[in-house]
Structures are given as C-alpha cells and as structure tokens.
C-alpha cells in the first residue's frame, strides 16, 4: 500500500515538473539582447525589411529600419 502511494506521488511530481510548471523569470539567464549579435539581421516590424541589429531602432520588443517606420 505504501509503495503504491509513493509511486503515485512520484508520477504526479514528474508530470507536474515536466508539463505544468512554467520556468520563472529568474530561471531565464539570457535576454533577447544577449541572444542577438550586433550584426544579426532582424525584420522591421512595419515594412519587413531586414536590417542589422546595430543599425536598427528598437522600441519594446520590435525592431524598425527607420524613424518613418517607427512612427508609421
């Protein structure tokens, strides 16, 4: 009886940690800025033109190729 309860608890724990529990912000060690190099290409949020990260305008999580696309 005790063995069956332990097996059930282990199965529930495995299912919880693999499928239900979401990683917290503290668990994430890299940010979006860390993932991209300055020469990586990103698409402009407005027009879709590809531009390097170092030449882009960043607002929030979006990249823009020019001031016009940022405002428009």
Rosetta blueprint (number, residue, H / E / L):
1 X L
2 X H
3 X H
4 X H
5 X H
6 X H
7 X H
8 X H
9 X H
10 X H
11 X H
12 X H
13 X H
14 X H
15 X H
16 X H
17 X H
18 X H
19 X H
20 X H
21 X L
22 X L
23 X L
24 X L
25 X H
26 X H
27 X H
28 X L
29 X L
30 X L
31 X L
32 X H
33 X H
34 X H
35 X H
36 X L
37 X L
38 X L
39 X L
40 X L
41 X E
42 X E
43 X E
44 X L
45 X L
46 X L
47 X L
48 X L
49 X L
50 X E
51 X E
52 X E
53 X H
54 X H
55 X H
56 X L
57 X E
58 X E
59 X E
60 X L
61 X L
62 X E
63 X E
64 X E
65 X L
66 X L
67 X H
68 X H
69 X H
70 X H
71 X H
72 X L
